[in-house]
């Protein structure tokens, strides 16, 4: 088990599909600005330091609790130990300070990397989670552990 580094951590009418594509495009730029330095430009992370996001956000967001968790990570950050891809990472991801729309955009972009692809996130979905009240990075990490223990995601 390796402990290292700091981790920094998304069918409708034709109009809705076009909006999803535009949101994901904005999300790519937001990812580059806010996340790529640690998670790398292709979101594959650095083993033992920064977790892979490609192919992870889609499956996690397949369930309502997973979607809420992902919104919490982007909104509030996360601190502590996590196990990802048979690697243990100990670190802190800061809250990104994104608007609801920008958080939805970056999560939608990430949800489109790998398979299965995620349903696009919405600003209203982010606002609903944000309205539940703030969480500490440690609380977000505890939420992650609880969801993994409940087999909501691997």
TALINPE-V393754 format. One record per residue. N is the residue number from 0. SS is DSSP state (h for helix, s for strand, l for the rest). Layout:
n->N ss->SS
n->N ss->SS
//
This chain:
n->0 ss->l
n->1 ss->l
n->2 ss->s
n->3 ss->s
n->4 ss->l
n->5 ss->l
n->6 ss->l
n->7 ss->l
n->8 ss->l
n->9 ss->l
n->10 ss->l
n->11 ss->l
n->12 ss->l
n->13 ss->h
n->14 ss->h
n->15 ss->h
n->16 ss->h
n->17 ss->h
n->18 ss->h
n->19 ss->h
n->20 ss->h
n->21 ss->h
n->22 ss->h
n->23 ss->h
n->24 ss->h
n->25 ss->h
n->26 ss->h
n->27 ss->h
n->28 ss->h
n->29 ss->h
n->30 ss->h
n->31 ss->h
n->32 ss->h
n->33 ss->h
n->34 ss->l
n->35 ss->h
n->36 ss->h
n->37 ss->h
n->38 ss->h
n->39 ss->l
n->40 ss->l
n->41 ss->l
n->42 ss->l
n->43 ss->l
n->44 ss->l
n->45 ss->s
n->46 ss->l
n->47 ss->l
n->48 ss->l
n->49 ss->s
n->50 ss->l
n->51 ss->l
n->52 ss->l
n->53 ss->l
n->54 ss->l
n->55 ss->l
n->56 ss->h
n->57 ss->h
n->58 ss->h
n->59 ss->h
n->60 ss->l
n->61 ss->l
n->62 ss->l
n->63 ss->h
n->64 ss->h
n->65 ss->h
n->66 ss->h
n->67 ss->h
n->68 ss->h
n->69 ss->h
n->70 ss->h
n->71 ss->h
n->72 ss->h
n->73 ss->h
n->74 ss->h
n->75 ss->h
n->76 ss->l
n->77 ss->s
n->78 ss->s
n->79 ss->s
n->80 ss->s
n->81 ss->s
n->82 ss->s
n->83 ss->s
n->84 ss->l
n->85 ss->l
n->86 ss->s
n->87 ss->s
n->88 ss->s
n->89 ss->s
n->90 ss->s
n->91 ss->s
n->92 ss->s
n->93 ss->l
n->94 ss->l
n->95 ss->l
n->96 ss->l
n->97 ss->l
n->98 ss->l
n->99 ss->h
n->100 ss->h
n->101 ss->h
n->102 ss->h
n->103 ss->h
n->104 ss->h
n->105 ss->h
n->106 ss->h
n->107 ss->h
n->108 ss->h
n->109 ss->h
n->110 ss->h
n->111 ss->l
n->112 ss->l
n->113 ss->l
n->114 ss->l
n->115 ss->l
n->116 ss->l
n->117 ss->l
n->118 ss->l
n->119 ss->l
n->120 ss->l
n->121 ss->l
n->122 ss->h
n->123 ss->h
n->124 ss->h
n->125 ss->h
n->126 ss->h
n->127 ss->h
n->128 ss->h
n->129 ss->h
n->130 ss->h
n->131 ss->l
n->132 ss->l
n->133 ss->l
n->134 ss->l
n->135 ss->l
n->136 ss->h
n->137 ss->h
n->138 ss->h
n->139 ss->h
n->140 ss->h
n->141 ss->h
n->142 ss->h
n->143 ss->h
n->144 ss->h
n->145 ss->h
n->146 ss->h
n->147 ss->h
n->148 ss->h
n->149 ss->l
n->150 ss->l
n->151 ss->l
n->152 ss->l
n->153 ss->l
//
